[in-house]
Amino acid sequence: MKTLLWCLVALWLQAPLLAQVKQLTGHLKGPGGKPLPQASVSLRNKQGLIVQYAISNDKGSFQLSLPDTTSLTSLSLEVSHLGYKRLLTPLQEGKYAYELQLEEQAVLLPEVQVKNRPIISSKGDTVSYNVRSFAQEEDRSIGDVLRRMPGIEVGDDGKIYYNGQQVSNLYIHGDDLMAGRYGLATKVINKELIQSVDVIRNHQPIKVLQDKTTSDAVAVNLVLKDENSLALTGQAMLAGGWLKLYDAALNTILLNKRMKMINAAKSNNSGVDYQSDYEQLGSDAFSSSGGGATPSNLLSGGTVSNPDLPRRNYYFNRSGLINLNHLVNNKKGVQFRTNVQGFSDRQTFDYSSTVEQYLAGDTIVYREKQDALRKPWFINGAFTVMANTNKYYIRNKTDVQLKGDYNGSQLQSNTLNFGQQLRNRQQAFSNDFDCKPFSKSRNMVDIHLYTSYATNPQRLFVDQGLHSDILNDSLPYAAIVQQARMPAWYNEASLGYIIPSNTRWITQEYKFGFSSEQQTLISDLELVQDNGSIKGYEGDVGNDLRWWRNVLQASAKYSLNKGRFNASLFVPFIWQGIRYRQPEYALDNRDRQFFINPTGWVKYRINVEDHLQFSYRYNNNMGNISGVYRGAILTNYRSLRANDAGLQERSMSNASLNYSFQRAIIMLFINAGVAYTKTTVNSLYASIVTDNIQRSILLPYENDQSSLSANAGISKYIFALKSTVSVKGTFSQGRYNQFINDQFLPYDNNTTSLQATIESKPFGKFSLRYNGGSGWSNSRRRDLVTAAKTITNRMNRIDQHIVFGITPLKGVFMNFTARHLHSRQPQVSTVSYLFMDLNLRYKHKPWRTDFEFDLTNIGNVNTYELYRVSSNLFSADRYQIRGRMAMLRATFNL
């Protein structure tokens, strides 16, 4: 009993000691000091296990109790709340009260999938389309499937857009195989190879910059079903048709995570255009911003542009293409890529044109008829070595380009009949080196070196002595020879330093660079006399103009990523020195300028899927060598151009506001935007227009131009109809000035367009594709005294395209295509055309071969007329186009 009593006394004395605890208190605040209620507060030990847990009250306060023997330094306080960044704070010994502030953060929804209907999943900045959900049996390539996905648009030129924004590039399982020339890839990659099409917003391809710098780019990634596949796939196609037509192609494809290869060899004379197979539709994702643009051609063979028809309708060709693309990733993370394209063609082009140029009290009319033969060719070769890791980025790209073009034609211009020949050659070489390693302080160094050389010799020969009153003292002569070339060297070097923010709020980038440009413009205008002698044009001595431009640039770039806000501000400080000289004109001018050209954008994330973005860009720059030459150049048989002004200075301001709305789960995508641009130039082209020739000269008069544009679009998948429906509209208004025959002519140009697209397969055997658009344009000349519209040109154009498909039997597909074009303008006859095509295809699975019959232009339309309105010009063009064609085709799937 005594023992029990002593035990009770001992327990009573020890109770206060056992009951002693540590009280941990705190107060939570959001932005602006606002209390943060209903936040989860937990204490975690070094192993990450929860020791205590609490919820903040309405005032943002919380309280936790701990045994007195607990070591505070072994614990961390974790706070989490929906819409805010998770906060982890180590405890300090002896500190029992904490004031904590949380940062806002956009909520990333977990991946959600809609089953038993077309599948789109959304996670963060990535929207993933399940290919199988949108593919149809008759589809051949991934490009056919892309056109059916809501929110994605494929233009007539092959460019891909997502919710109104052009994608920066197309990747194949994370690799940029095509270097921006992705048109071939979308045509030849079988849909069965692709698991999903991922659209990546705010895309940053360089890994060391990810989560450090902001980006507003959008990219598309084709995710492979089997990243370890070693199977070689592709197609072999052969076709022949009525009127000695042929079409042949061979494609080989190998795609896995280590190696990627897409090769193609093609040839045809049936109007198949290879242009989108090799054109730069997107950017080379890793390309640095090297300058040194290839010099543009100064001479041309005609004045009429192509008709607004599908190229196959008017393309009389004999084309050949080789397109080779190889990429290898080695085990050390180094990537090797080779891209080679070769193209040759023989084209014929037959057209006639009437151009009316309206002046005050006069109308100048040009009539032209031309039968032309063109033989363009080119070879592009690029070799790239790159290592793109989380620790460093290094890349070197060498690019070689060779081009040539022969243009021979027989022309009739008003009362003149003559022939001409134009030969162009172009050689270009460039090397681009970029390196971004981490320093010891975890900051980054940015080293960039770029060099390029290009030249473009051209020769125009006209076999009649045209415009003798201007060129040869009114004396008859036999022919004209105009030659020109513009070799150019460009070199650039820069060193930058990138400071990522530890809080990931603001990343700072500083860069200093130097560039030099050297060019020479050489041209000779020679006249072949009736006796065979050659006489130089006596109006001047031609051009042998030397040009130097040196630029020093220091720039600062700041990237903000805080909560719902993303922003980027780029401010370059540019000192530029230009010199150009030609002693024959006593021309030796020097110009030094200092510019500040800021560019910036701010993006506000309304929620995970929607954002509002404002962008602004200011650019002030000087002209180039093509604006200061003094010797006359016959740019085409009807245009003689020279300059009598100093260096052109151009300042441009552009502001835009864009809204992007998407609900990936219900497949609804909406976009809208408005933009305004104001440009001021210190010179103005003045033209003297007569019945047979147009002479232009650059004069030192200030010239203001402005434009306002707005656009909106919506794309929706309608589940009940199994259809993708898209509607978009655009409006633009431009104001600019002309100086013609000593008259100053201000103009307002307005264009409005509305377009609707439907991709539907409501029943298993039937499909429908409709694309219709209407455009309205008018051009008005404004009187300077009364501000009234004195001359107005109006035009309306409707273009409708419908494809009706049916699968009457398994493996048999039939497509009927119709395209209707309608143009209307006051005081001009209405023009209307209907083109119809038929395609029958049978898929023979045992032979892995498709057999096809194509019948195009069933109505056998052989000519096409097109009206155009622009400022004070009205043109009526008439083209010869391909008539009815029939082709049999066999395609074997490797």
Order of alpha helices (4+ residues) and beta strands (2+ residues): alpha-beta-beta-beta-beta-beta-beta-beta-beta-beta-alpha-alpha-beta-beta-beta-beta-alpha-beta-beta-beta-beta-beta-alpha-alpha-beta-beta-beta-beta-beta-beta-beta-beta-beta-alpha-beta-beta-beta-beta-beta-beta-beta-beta-beta-beta-beta-beta-beta-beta-beta-beta-beta-beta-beta-beta-beta-beta-beta-beta-beta-beta
